[in-house]
């Protein structure tokens, strides 16, 4: 097991979300999420870890709030 004591505690201790998690949350296809994270101007805020794409819950909540207002 890795020694994580040298890394500072992070206040956002929630696990990062996967493309599948976000797709289920937004009720869209995984392809839609992937498409909106791979554009030059990414619509969905994401974190790239090598070939993996992950999302912070707070970023997706902010995305929903901002785009929900625009639709009203």
N, C-alpha and C positions, 0 to 999 in steps of 0.2 A: 504494500500500500504506500502511496506517495505521501511525503510529508508536506502538508498544506499549511503548516504553521507559519511559514515565511511569507505567505500571501495575506494581505490585509483582508479583514472581514468586509464583505460588500453588503450594503443595506438592501439591495435588490436580490434577495436570496431565492427568489422564485426561479424555477428551472426555465431555460429558454424553450420556446415553442418551435415545433417543426413545421414544415410546409403542410403536412397532413393536419396538424392541430389547427393551424390558421384557416385552412380550407373548411374544416368542419365548423369552426367558430363563425365564419362569415357566410356559411352555407353556399359555397362556391366550389368549383372543381379545383383539384390540385394544380391542373394546368393553368388556371387563371392566376393563382397565387404565384406560380413559377414565372409566368409571363410578366407579371407586374413587379417582379423583383429583378428581372434580367434586362430590363430596358436601360437605355443610356441614362434617362432620368427616372429612376426607380420610383414607382408610385407607393409601394409599401416599404416602410423602413425596415431594414434587415441587417443582420450581421453575417458576414461571410467568414467561414473558418475553413480555409482550403476549398474543397469542393462542396462543403456543407453550407446550408443556408439556415439560419436560426433567427428567431424574432423575440423581442422583449414584449411581454404582455402590455406594459404601459404604452409602448410605441403603437401597438395595434389598437388599443383603446383610444389613443389620441387620433389615429387615422379615422376610426369610426366616428368620433365626435366631429372632426373637421369636415368629413365628407357627408355626414348626416345633415349638417347645417346647410351645405351647398345644395342638397336635394330638396330642402324645404322651400 
